[in-house]
């Protein structure tokens, strides 16, 4: 630290008076505090800037925007990992496992789909009927228990095979919608909160599970779609 000194020389043979320190250290300390305040002010401003604003500032000053892309990619990777872990946990659920091939669980970047399918050897529905048989009720109830503790919005879809309904005035559209609503009631009785249900849809035979064989029983199903993206928004 620098100090300023003054001295005064008296006339005659008396030695010079001892040097006296001045208060210039206070100026240096004040400069340090000013710089520190400026630093914290800049940090506070930067903290409140969104990723999009940072990218725009970087573009204006000729900088790179890779850090924004990296952050977005990390968030996407984390969501994908969480979805995969949840899907694996559902696949390992003992209750769902007991139904074997009737349960198909798949994951996508923003959702998990649980397909509860009607097998030729283990049907879930009565032919041409909008309600579920005892096996179907048990399976829907088991699925409800497996997802009841999850705080994730969901949709319920009803699907039929491509064989037309034999009931006059009652098409596959009505049939699939009635089956989806039957599933909704059972899921709610199993503990799924009604507030989580975003939609109940009858899709008839427009989305076959087996694209090459739309008439097979496996296309008759109830799909429970867990909407992970909406829960994280």
CORWOBEL-V158886 format. One record per backbone hydrogen bond with DSSP energy under -0.5 kcal/mol. NH is the residue of the N-H (numbers start at 0). CO is the residue of the C=O. E is the energy in kcal/mol with one decimal. If there is no record, write none. Layout:
NH:CO:E + NH:CO:E
This chain:
5:19:-0.6 + 9:7:-0.6 + 13:10:-0.7 + 16:7:-1.6 + 19:5:-1.1 + 21:3:-1.3 + 25:22:-1.3 + 26:22:-0.5 + 26:23:-0.6 + 27:23:-1.4 + 28:24:-2.3 + 29:25:-2.3 + 30:26:-2.2 + 31:27:-2.0 + 32:28:-2.3 + 33:29:-2.2 + 34:30:-2.3 + 35:31:-2.4 + 36:32:-2.5 + 37:33:-2.2 + 38:34:-2.3 + 39:35:-2.3 + 40:36:-2.1 + 41:37:-2.3 + 42:38:-2.3 + 43:39:-2.2 + 44:40:-2.1 + 45:41:-2.6 + 46:42:-2.2 + 47:43:-1.1 + 48:45:-1.5 + 53:49:-2.3 + 54:50:-2.3 + 55:51:-2.2 + 56:52:-2.6 + 57:53:-2.6 + 58:54:-2.2 + 59:55:-2.3 + 60:56:-1.9 + 61:58:-1.3 + 62:57:-3.9 + 67:64:-0.7 + 68:64:-1.6 + 69:65:-2.7 + 70:66:-2.1 + 71:67:-2.4 + 72:68:-2.4 + 73:69:-2.3 + 74:70:-2.1 + 75:71:-2.3 + 76:72:-2.7 + 77:73:-2.2 + 78:74:-2.2 + 79:75:-2.4 + 80:76:-2.2 + 81:77:-2.3 + 82:78:-2.6 + 83:79:-2.3 + 84:80:-2.2 + 85:81:-2.3 + 86:82:-2.6 + 87:83:-2.2 + 88:84:-2.0 + 89:85:-2.2 + 90:86:-2.3 + 91:87:-1.4 + 92:89:-1.4 + 96:92:-2.6 + 97:93:-1.5 + 98:95:-1.4 + 99:96:-1.9 + 101:98:-1.9 + 102:99:-1.6 + 103:101:-0.5 + 103:114:-2.5 + 105:103:-0.5 + 105:112:-2.4 + 107:110:-3.0 + 110:107:-0.6 + 111:225:-1.9 + 112:105:-3.0 + 113:111:-0.5 + 113:223:-2.7 + 114:103:-3.3 + 114:112:-0.6 + 115:113:-0.6 + 115:221:-3.0 + 116:101:-2.9 + 116:114:-0.8 + 117:216:-0.6 + 117:219:-2.6 + 118:116:-0.8 + 118:121:-1.3 + 121:118:-0.8 + 125:130:-0.9 + 128:125:-2.3 + 132:123:-2.4 + 136:132:-2.7 + 137:133:-2.5 + 138:134:-2.3 + 139:135:-2.6 + 140:136:-2.4 + 141:137:-2.3 + 142:138:-2.4 + 143:139:-2.3 + 144:140:-2.2 + 145:141:-1.9 + 146:142:-1.6 + 147:143:-1.2 + 149:146:-1.4 + 151:149:-1.3 + 153:195:-2.5 + 154:224:-1.9 + 155:198:-2.4 + 156:222:-2.8 + 157:200:-2.8 + 158:220:-2.4 + 159:203:-2.9 + 161:213:-1.6 + 167:165:-0.6 + 169:166:-1.9 + 174:170:-2.3 + 175:171:-2.6 + 176:172:-2.0 + 177:173:-2.6 + 178:174:-2.1 + 179:175:-2.1 + 180:176:-2.1 + 181:177:-2.2 + 182:178:-2.2 + 183:179:-2.1 + 184:180:-2.0 + 185:181:-1.7 + 186:182:-2.7 + 187:183:-2.3 + 188:184:-2.0 + 189:185:-1.5 + 190:187:-1.4 + 191:186:-2.3 + 192:190:-0.5 + 195:192:-1.8 + 196:193:-1.0 + 197:153:-3.1 + 197:195:-0.6 + 198:153:-0.7 + 200:155:-2.9 + 202:157:-2.8 + 202:200:-0.6 + 205:202:-2.2 + 210:208:-0.8 + 212:209:-1.1 + 215:212:-1.6 + 218:215:-1.7 + 219:216:-2.3 + 220:158:-1.2 + 220:218:-0.8 + 221:115:-2.1 + 222:156:-2.7 + 223:113:-2.8 + 223:221:-0.5 + 224:154:-2.8 + 224:222:-0.6 + 225:111:-3.1 + 225:223:-0.7 + 226:152:-2.7 + 226:224:-0.6 + 227:109:-0.6 + 227:225:-1.4 + 228:109:-2.2 + 230:226:-1.4 + 231:227:-1.5 + 232:228:-0.7 + 232:229:-0.6
